[in-house]
């Protein structure tokens, strides 16, 4: 187990009557649920149901009504992996330059300081990308860029990790690395909130699952909540409403 991932005590999060309206469109309606400290909590639901808006509200990026309270412990660092990254692929920035933007105050084109490079190297090793640190970031495959985004989210060491469909674009090897790393982080006490589309994977890795389609459809233990009948009902109804 990598020494970078020290013991954490992740926060608990409570959503109370959280709603979000953009223009005349209701995105989220009266969400009430809790994420326990150190849990791996999965968010599922049909496309367009407000899952990403929920994460962005938690991150303070979208206005909302109601209350989102975070009960922190010593470490208040948040790591975030977006589903996609708006990035000019023609920029001549290497992987290590991209990573250095997280952990140093000087310009990204300058080589990282020794202490920063050690942390960068360790994070890249965790996602099996250390061998490509000199590659131009924009020339990586989509799955490789997603691995680098995960590595960047680990700098500095988070107690809360938020991921928006992080396995999008990953091959089997990348997905396996992602899963192993999430299990290691969870074992260290990090609170993990993840939007996931693979419901079988949610059953295997999740401590809790919350299904959202503008409002909460259900929330609880994945093995109990994710029955085949319920899943078919939710997603078939969403397709009919589209």
C-alpha positions in Angstrom: 0.0 0.0 0.0 1.4 3.4 -1.0 2.6 5.6 1.8 1.1 8.6 0.2 -2.4 7.5 1.3 -2.2 8.2 5.0 -5.0 7.6 7.4 -7.9 10.0 7.0 -11.1 10.8 8.7 -13.4 12.0 6.0 -16.4 14.3 6.6 -20.1 13.4 6.8 -22.4 15.4 4.5 -26.1 16.2 5.0 -28.4 17.4 2.3 -31.6 19.1 3.7 -34.4 20.1 1.3 -31.9 20.9 -1.5 -33.5 22.2 -4.6 -32.1 23.9 -7.7 -34.0 25.8 -10.4 -32.4 27.3 -13.5 -34.7 29.7 -15.3 -38.0 28.0 -15.4 -36.5 24.5 -15.2 -36.6 22.6 -11.9 -33.3 20.6 -11.8 -33.4 19.2 -8.2 -36.4 19.0 -5.9 -36.3 18.7 -2.1 -33.3 16.3 -1.8 -32.8 14.9 1.7 -30.1 12.3 2.4 -26.9 11.8 4.3 -23.4 10.7 3.3 -21.6 9.0 6.2 -18.0 9.7 7.2 -15.6 7.3 5.4 -18.3 5.8 3.2 -18.2 5.2 -0.6 -21.6 6.7 -1.6 -22.8 6.2 -5.2 -25.2 8.4 -7.0 -27.1 6.8 -9.9 -30.0 7.7 -12.1 -31.0 8.5 -15.7 -29.2 11.0 -17.8 -30.5 14.6 -17.3 -31.7 13.7 -13.8 -29.6 16.3 -12.0 -26.7 14.2 -10.7 -23.9 16.4 -11.9 -25.9 19.5 -10.7 -26.0 17.9 -7.2 -22.2 17.6 -7.2 -21.7 21.1 -8.4 -24.0 22.4 -5.8 -22.0 20.6 -3.1 -18.8 22.2 -4.6 -20.4 25.6 -4.4 -20.5 26.0 -8.2 -24.3 26.2 -8.6 -26.8 28.2 -6.6 -29.4 26.2 -4.7 -31.9 26.4 -1.9 -32.0 24.3 1.2 -28.8 23.4 3.1 -25.8 21.3 2.5 -23.8 20.9 5.7 -20.3 19.2 5.9 -19.1 17.9 9.2 -15.3 18.2 8.8 -12.6 16.7 10.9 -8.9 17.8 10.7 -8.4 17.7 7.0 -10.7 19.9 4.9 -9.2 19.0 1.5 -11.5 18.1 -1.4 -10.4 16.2 -4.5 -12.6 16.5 -7.6 -12.6 14.5 -10.9 -15.0 16.0 -13.5 -16.7 13.8 -16.1 -15.1 15.8 -18.9 -12.4 18.5 -19.0 -12.7 21.5 -21.3 -9.1 21.7 -22.4 -7.2 23.1 -25.4 -5.3 20.0 -26.6 -2.9 22.1 -28.6 -1.3 23.6 -25.5 2.3 22.3 -25.1 1.8 21.3 -21.5 3.3 18.0 -20.3 1.6 15.7 -17.8 3.9 16.9 -15.0 3.2 20.5 -15.9 -0.5 19.8 -15.7 0.0 18.1 -12.3 2.2 20.9 -11.0 -0.7 23.4 -11.3 -2.2 21.7 -8.3 0.6 21.8 -5.8 2.8 24.8 -6.6 2.3 28.6 -6.9 4.7 29.3 -9.7 3.8 28.9 -13.4 3.0 25.5 -14.7 5.7 25.6 -17.4 8.4 25.7 -14.7 9.7 22.4 -13.4 8.1 21.3 -10.1 10.1 21.8 -6.9 11.7 18.7 -5.5 9.1 18.2 -2.8 6.3 18.8 -5.3 7.8 16.4 -7.9 7.9 13.6 -5.3 4.2 14.0 -4.5 3.4 14.3 -8.3 5.4 11.2 -9.0 3.7 9.2 -6.3 0.2 10.3 -7.5 1.0 9.3 -11.1 2.4 6.0 -9.9 -1.0 5.3 -8.2 -2.8 5.5 -11.5 0.0 3.9 -13.5 0.9 7.0 -15.5 4.4 7.8 -14.1 6.0 6.6 -17.2 4.1 9.2 -19.3 4.9 12.3 -17.1 6.9 13.9 -20.0 4.1 13.3 -22.6 2.0 16.3 -23.8 -1.2 16.1 -21.9 -3.4 16.9 -24.9 -1.9 13.9 -26.8 -3.0 11.4 -24.3 -6.0 9.2 -24.9 -9.3 10.1 -23.2 -8.8 7.3 -20.7 -5.2 8.3 -19.9 -6.3 11.9 -19.3 -9.0 10.6 -17.0 -6.3 8.8 -15.0 -4.2 12.0 -14.8 -7.3 13.9 -13.5 -7.7 11.3 -10.8 -4.0 11.6 -9.9 -4.4 15.4 -9.7 -7.4 15.0 -7.4 -5.1 13.3 -4.9 -2.9 16.4 -4.5 -3.0 17.5 -1.8 -4.3 14.4 0.0 -8.1 14.7 0.2 -10.4 13.7 3.0 -13.4 14.1 0.6 -13.1 12.8 -3.0 -15.9 13.7 -5.5 -16.0 11.9 -8.8 -18.4 12.5 -11.8 -18.5 9.2 -13.7 -14.7 8.8 -13.5 -14.6 5.5 -15.5 -15.9 7.2 -18.7 -13.4 6.4 -21.4 -11.3 4.1 -19.3 -10.3 0.7 -20.6 -10.4 -2.4 -18.5 -6.9 -1.8 -17.0 -7.8 1.8 -16.2 -11.1 0.8 -14.6 -9.3 -1.8 -12.5 -6.8 0.7 -11.3 -9.6 3.1 -10.5 -11.5 0.5 -8.5 -8.4 -0.6 -6.5 -7.5 3.0 -5.7 -11.0 3.8 -4.5 -10.9 0.7 -2.2 -7.6 1.8 -0.8 -8.8 5.4 -0.2 -11.9 4.1 1.5 -9.8 1.8 3.7 -8.0 4.9 4.8 -11.2 6.7 5.9 -11.6 9.0 2.9 -15.3 9.9 2.2 -16.0 9.2 -1.5 -19.0 10.5 -3.4 -19.2 9.1 -7.0 -21.6 9.3 -9.9 -21.6 5.8 -11.4 -23.4 4.3 -14.4 -22.3 0.7 -13.9 -24.9 -0.6 -11.5 -23.3 -4.0 -11.0 -20.1 -2.2 -9.9 -22.1 0.0 -7.5 -23.4 -3.2 -5.9 -19.9 -4.4 -5.4 -18.1 -1.3 -4.2 -20.8 1.0 -2.7 -21.7 1.3 0.9 -24.8 3.3 0.0 -26.6 4.3 -3.2 -28.9 7.2 -3.9 -30.9 7.3 -7.1 -31.8 10.7 -8.4 -34.2 11.8 -11.1 -34.6 15.4 -10.1 -35.8 14.1 -6.8 -34.7 11.1 -4.7 -36.3 7.9 -5.9 -34.6 5.7 -3.3 -31.5 5.7 -1.0 -30.0 2.8 0.9 -27.9 -0.3 0.7 -27.0 -1.1 -3.0 -27.6 -4.9 -2.7 -31.1 -4.2 -1.3 -32.1 -1.2 -3.4 -30.8 -2.1 -6.9 -33.2 -4.9 -7.8 -33.6 -5.7 -11.5 -37.2 -4.8 -11.4 -36.6 -1.4 -9.9 -33.8 -0.5 -12.3 -35.8 -1.4 -15.3 -38.7 0.7 -14.1 -36.6 3.7 -13.4 -34.7 3.8 -16.7 -37.6 2.8 -18.9 -39.7 5.6 -17.4 -36.9 8.1 -18.0 -36.7 7.0 -21.7 -40.5 7.4 -22.1 -40.4 10.9 -20.5 -37.5 12.0 -22.8 
